[in-house]
Amino acid sequence: MVSEVTLQEILAFQEKKAAYLATMQRQYTNCIVVCLGLNIAGPRKTDDDILYAFKEGCKAIEKVMVEKKLQCIQAKTFRDKAGYAKVYTITQSNMSSVKKEMIHIEEEHELGRLFDIDVYGMGGLGIHRKELGMPPRRCLLCKKEARVCMENRTHSVQELEKVTHEMISRYKGVRGE
């Protein structure tokens, strides 16, 4: 049985990731930090399908790192009842090009809509889609701007959980898994 997570547990998980990010940015001042998380609605942040999607996100990032010859000097995975995250510290001076590659994963990978890939440079400053002239993320259900649907609670948690698991099942099915 999958347990539900509380807001306090989610916040503690986020604080743990933020502390690690800050440590990496202090330790490796000329590096870029890439952080993979998942966009999972509702109180259930972990199960076999969600872990599968997370691992596929890691594979996608690592494939880009190999293709673009990005050197990863440190990688750490966080697994918690509140979710999964992986932080990569890479030696690459062009933060915009790294962010564009990560947006490409979010937009083009079959599970990309579930991936939340942030890119941070020196001083912990992140780069956002808008700064690169990219459109905002879209809702899983209606394709409107995701932030608007989230703020207005346009869709139920049950609807979002259902479409998330259907997306993962379709992806696994295509691969015969």
ABEGO torsion letter per residue (X at the ends): XBBBBBAAAAAAAAAAAAAAAAAAAAABAABBBBBBBBBBBEABABBAAAAAAAAAAAAAAAAAAAAAGBBBABBBBBBBAAEBBBBBBBBBABAAAAAAAAAAAAAABAAAAABBBBBBBBGGBBBBAAAAGBBBBBBAAAGBBAAAAAAAGABBAAAAAAAAAAAAAAAAAAAGX
